[in-house]
Amino acid sequence: DRYRAVADLPSVSRIGSPITRLTNNNTGWSVETSISMTDFVDAQIGPRGSLENLSQSEIDKLLDSQVGGLYPLFRKCALAVLNSGSETDNAAEIFERYRDFEVELVRRPWGIKLEIRNAPGQAFVDGEMIRGIKEHVFAVLRDVVFIANEVNDSGRFDFKEPASLTNAVFHILRNARVLDYKSKPNLVVCWGGHSIGDVEYQYTKRVGYELGLRGLDVCTGCGPGAMKGPMKGATIGHAKQRIVNGRYIGLTEPGIIAAEPPNPIVNQLVIMPDIEKRLEAFVRLAHGVVVFPGGVGTAEEILHLLGILLDPANAEQQLPVVLTGPRSSAAYFVQIQQFISQTLGPVAAERLHVIVDDPAEVARFMVRGMQALREFRRSRSDSYNFNWLMRIQPEFQLPFEVTHESMRRLRLHRDQPTHELAADLRRAFSGIVTGNVKEHGVRAIERLGPYELTGDRAVLGPLDELLQSFVAQKRMKLPGSVYRPCYRLIG
């Protein structure tokens, strides 16, 4: 055990839990249920290992609640982790609901503890924090401290140089011990929407099960929906094969973690600094990529990957990529391929291999592709755990700050190199994700109205058709939510 509870204070219920009573009123039994609200719980926990000892400067940064201090970032990410299983993906709503949540770093002679107040009750069982969630809280602490001190403030990395940015991604993953695995390539990155229906969700579990039966591990964005399903299925496949060290890696970043909190299957959680470094981590860790149906976030990931694979420098790279879903979702993949073909060209669309309603074939496709990948990496003495040879251009690495002005400046037209159009289309989808679920994006839309995207009809037409299909299929928000577009197309 890397972490343990040093002390758990008695849980403090701030608001009553749902109470169900059976009442006999002479005419039969009736059920009465009180108003359902979430408990708020106080607890005190402490880490085991290197996090027991933080330097004075690290503690001061964590306690600093001013602009530029680490406390607001740590508090937000810790709350998101504790809110796992929430029924909403509206970050602003989550932070408002738990506005009294606090996490305090307490100094002790033997190290540090975290004192948590007004935390979501779903993170606890009988007053004690769930072990997996406790590990996730300290993964947040580990990554927030490391990125602030060893990446951002160390002076070791030039954030304008591609090689230096890749080196920063490597060091974050190595510090999280994600690169410790010593065996043949077996890690499948799974992408897909957090807002999917039950048929699609069950399909993601079936694919994960087939991957697990073949000894393959799973890496996702760590949230619900198509990020949780493959992991859940893989646990059963691993159990049947008596694999006890299966990896369920979750990669997230502060802007998305509240809307897509880590699911309970994740056993290695990493908080990357931003979406671009998160996407690069996916690409460099992956030995294969499976894409399930999703919305704008999934489209962003597809465009990011295609933009990299279409680079002539990566022409020989071996990386199996498959789009898959149940038969009822076949139209989704037709729309994606049509959009890619109309905007980036048919060559780009051909890079996406589609398998419909055949989980076993998806797993076999991954196994075959990984054999070719292994030979490619061995012949070039490249690492199995981190793809150093994949070239990623700066436009796919440099953070895109989503504002109304930056969204208007995107060049959505065909009169430019394909990889540059792919980069700006990726940024457009990233902006829509921000307006849909990220706290600052949601508030900006409330103040200033929808983002405006301008460009050629040859690009905006297919883009509008794809986005409208996402809205019609309810892929923009969690089921039951009403979607109000955060974008407007002008062209």
N, C-alpha and C positions, 0 to 999 in steps of 0.2 A: 504494500500500500504506500503510495507516494504521499497521500494526504490523510489526515485523520481529524476528527473533532476533538479539540482540546477541552472544550466545555460547551454544553448546550444549555442555555438558560431556559427556564420554563417558557413554553410558547404563550404569547399574550394575544388573545383574540380581541381585535379592535371592533370588529363587526361580526354579528352572529352568523354562524354557518347555516345552510339550509337544514330545516328540521321537518321531518315527515312524521305525522301521527296517524294512527288508525283509531277511529272513533266509532263506537257502537251507539247509534241514536234510535234504537228500537225498531227502525225500519231496515236495518242492515249496516254493514260496515262501510265507512266513508274514509277517504284519504284527504288529509289536510297538509299542505306544504307551506312553510313560511317563505318569505321573500329570500331569494337566493343571492347571496353576496359573498365576496371573497374575504377570507380571514387575512389579517395582517399579523405577522409573526416576528418576534425578536429572537435573536440567537447570537452566539459567539463561537467562532470557529478559528482554528489555527492550522497552518500547513506543516508538513513534514518534509525535510530536505533543505535544498538551497534557499528556499524562500523564507526559512526561519530567520535568516540574517540578512537584513537590508542595510545599506549604508545610510548615514545620516542625511545625505543629499537626496537619496531615493525616497526616504520617508518624508522629507520636506516637500518634495515634488508631489507625492501622493496626497499630502494634506493640503496642498495649495488649491484653493477653490477659485482663484482669480483666473482671468483670461490667460491662457498659456500654461496654466497649471494642469496637473494630471487628474485631479479629483473629479471634475465634471465628466471626463471621458471614462474614467474607471467606474464611476457611479452608474453611468448610462449603460455600459456593457454588462456590469454585474447585475443590474436590474433586468436586463434582457434575458440573461441566462436563467435567473430565478423565475422568470415569467414563462418558461418553457411550457408549451401546451395551451397557450392562450388562444382564444377563439377570434381574436382580431389581429389584423396586420397593419393597423394604423398606429404608427409610432407616436404621433402627437397624443392620441387618445390614451395610449399605454402610460406615457410619462405624466399625463395629467391625472390619471387614475391613481398612480403611485407617487404623487408629488411629495408626500411626506417620507418617502423611502430614504434611508441614510445608511451609508456603510463607512465605518470609522476604523482607521488603523490605530490599534492600541499597542503602545510599547510595553514590553515586559522584560525583566532581567534576562530571561532565557530566549527572547526573540519577539516576534510580533503576533498579534491576533487580529481578526476582523470582527468588529462588533456591528451586527446588522440589525436595523430597526425598521419596522413597518414593511417587511418583505412579503411578497405574495405567498399565501398559505399553501399553494399547490406544490411548493418546493420542499415541503416538510411532511414527515410521517410521524405522528404522535410527538410533535414538538422537535423532532430531530431532522436535520437537513438530509435529503436523499444523497447518498454517497456520490452518484454520478454527477449531480448538480454541483456538489461541493468541489469535485475535481474541476468542473468547468469554471467555477468562480476563480479558482487559483490559476487556471490556465489564462484567464483574463488578466489577473494580476501579473503573472509571469511575462506575458507578451507586452502589456502596457509599459512595464518597467524596462524591459529589454529594448523595445523599439525607441523609447524616449532617450535612454542613456547610451545604448550601444549602436544605434542606427542614426537617429535624427541629430543628436548632439555630439557625437563622437568625432565628427570631421573625417571619418574614414571613407565616406561615400559621396561621390559627386552625382547628384540627382538629375543632372542633365546628360550624363553619359550612359548609354545603353548597358555596357559591360558592368558598370558600377551599380546600376539599378538591379541587374540580375544577381550580382554578388550580395546585395542587401537582402533580396528574396531568399537566397540560399542560407544566409546566416540566421534569418528569422526561423526558417524551417528546421535548421540544424539545432538551434537552441531549444525548439519545441520537441526535439528528438524524433521527428517524423522521418528523418533520413537514416535511422539506425537499422532498418530492416536489411538483413544479409541473406538474400536468396535470389532466385531468378525473377524476372519481371512478372508481376501479378496484380498490379493496381489498376482498377477500372474507375475512371472518373465518370460519374453519372450526373447529367444535367437534366433539368425539367422544372415545371412550374410548381410553386407552393400552393396554387389554387387550382386543383384538379378534382374531377369527380371520382366517385368510388370505383367505377369500372377501370379507369386509367390507373388509379392508385393500386388496385389489386394486381394489375398487370405489372407495375413496377416491382411489386413484391415477388411475383413469379420469376421475373428476370433476375432479381437479386438472388433468389433461391438457386437458380441454375448456375449463376456465377459462383455461389458459395460451394455447390457440389463439386465444382472443378477447381477448388482451392484458390479462387480469386478473391482479392480484397476490394473494398469499396471506398471511394472518396467522393463526397458531395459537398454542396454548399451548406450542409448541416441542418437545414430547416425542416419544415413539414412537407407533406405532399410527396412529389417525386424525388425529394432529397432523403426522406425518411424511408419510403417503401423499399428501395433496393437494399438498404442496410438491414431492415427488418427481415427481408427474405433471406439475405446472406447469412444471418445468424442461424437460421434453421439448416441451411445447407452445410454450414461449417459444423454445426452440432452433429449432424448425421455422419459427417466424415471425421468426427472427433478432432476437429481443429480447434484448439483452445486459445490460440494467439491471433485470431482474426483481427484485422485492422479495419476500423470504421472511422475514417479521417474526415473531419469537418473543417472547411475553410470558410471563414466569414470576415467581415470588416465592420467597423463601428457604424457606418451609415446604414447598413442593412440588418444588423443583428437584432434590433428590436422587432422589426416586421417578420423576420425569419429566425426566431431563437433556436439554439441548438436542440435537436431532438435527443431523447434519452439514450439512443443507441450509440451515439458518437462516443468513442473512447480515446480519441486524440483530437482535441480542439485547438485550432490555431486562429488567432486574431491578426489578420494582415492589416497594414496601415490604411489601404484604400482599395477601391475596386480593381484598379489596374494591376496592382501587385498581387491581388487575390487571383485574377485571371492568369497572370504569368505563373503563379504557383501551380495552378491546375495544369497548365500546359506542360510545365517542366517535370511535374511529378507523374503525369499520366503515362501508362503503358497501353492504354486504350480508352476511348471515349464513347459512352452510350448516351444518346440524347432522347429523352422522353418528351411528350407533348408539354407545352408550357406557353408562357406569354412573352411579354417584351424582354424580361430578364433572360429567358432562354434564347430568344432571338439575338440578344446582345452577345451571349456566349458563343453562339454559332458564328456570328460575324467576326468576332475576335479570332476564333480558331481559323476560319477560312482566310482571313487577311494574312495570318502568319503562314499557313500552308501554301498559299498562292505565291509567296515570295520565292523567286527562282533559286535563292540560296538554300531553300528547304525542299527542293524537288525530290531529293533522294531519301528524305526522312520517312521512317516507317512508323506510322501511328494509325492503327485501325479506328475508324470512326463510323458509327452506325446510328441511324435514327430509327426508333422503334416505338410501337404502341399497339393497343388492341385494334381489331378490325374496325371498330366503330370510330377510331381516330385516324383512319387512312387519309381522309380529306385534309387533315392538318398537315401531313407531310407533302401532299400535292401542293398546298398553298405555300409552304416554306420553299420547296424546290422551285416553284414558279416565280416566287419573289426573288430568290437568288439568281435565277436565270435571267430575269428581266432587268435586274439592276447591275449584277456583277458579271453576267455572262454564263453561257452553258458550261464552260470549262469548270467554273466554280461549283455549279450545281452537281457536276459529276463526281466531285469529291465527297458527296454525302451519300453513303450507301444506306438504303432503306430496307428494313425487314419488318413486315407486318404480322402481328399475332403469332409469333414463334419464338418464345423465350429461350428454348434450348438452342436454336440456331444462332441467336444473338450471342450466347455464351460460347458456342463453338467458333463463331466468327472472331470473337475476342482472343480465344486460345490460339487460333491459326495466326492471327495478326501479331500476337506477342512472340511467337516463335521467330517470325521474320524480324521483329524489332530487336530481339535478343541477338541475333546474328549481326544485324547492322551495328548495334552498340559495341559488340565484341570486336568487330573488324576495325572499328575506329577508336577503340580503347576509351569509349565514353561510359560514364557512370550509369548503372541501372537505375539508381534512385533519383537522379536529377539530370535532366537533359541539357547539358551544357552546349551542345552543338546546334540546337535550334536557334535560328536568328530571329529576333523580335525587334522590329523597327521602333524608333522612338515614339511614333504616333500611337502605338499600342501600349506604350509603357508610361508615358507622362500623364499624370493625373489630369482629368478633365473636370474643371470646376463648373458645375451646372448652375447657370443663372439664366434669366430671361434674355440677356444680351448675348451670352455665349451660345445659346440655342439658336438665336436668329442668325448668328455668324456661320453656322455649319454650311459646308458646301455640298449640297445634295444635288449634284448634277453629273451627267455621264462624261463631260468633257474634262476628264482627269484620269490619272492612272488608277487601275482597279483597286490596288491596295489602299490608296488614299480615300477613295469613295467608301470602301469597306470600313475604314477607320472612322469616317464621319457618320456613317450609318450606325456604327456601334455606339458612338457618342450620342446620337439621337435617341436610340433605345435606352441608353443609360440615363439620359435626362428624363425620359418618360417614367422609368423605374423610380427615379428620385421624386418626381411629382406625384407618383401613385402612393408610395409607402414611406419615404424617408422624412423624418421630422421637419428638417429645414425646408425641404422641397414642398411638402404639404402646406406649410405656413406661407411660403412664398406664393404659391398658387392662390391661397385664400386672400392675400393682399393685392396681388398684381394681375390675377387672372391667368389663363392658360399660356403655356409656352407657345411661341410661334416658330414654325419650321418653314423655310422657304427653299425653293429649288426648281428643277425642271419637272414638267409633268411626267416625263419618262421615268423619273424616280419617285416623285410624290404620288403618282397614280397607283403603282404597285404597293407603295408604303401605306397609303390610305386603305386599300383593299385588305391588306394583311391586318392592319390595326382594327378595322371594322370587324373582321372575322374573329379576332381575339375578344372583342367586346361582346359579340353575339354568342360566342362559346363560353362566356363568363370566365375568361382566363386572366382578367385584369385584377380581380380582387377575390378574396375568399368567398366560398359559396354563401349566399344569403345577403351579401353586401350589394349596395347599389353603386354602380360605377359612374362617376362624373369625369369626363375626359379632361386631362391636364394639359392637352396640346391642341394646337390649331394648325392645319396645313394651309400654306399660302403659296400659290403658284399658278 
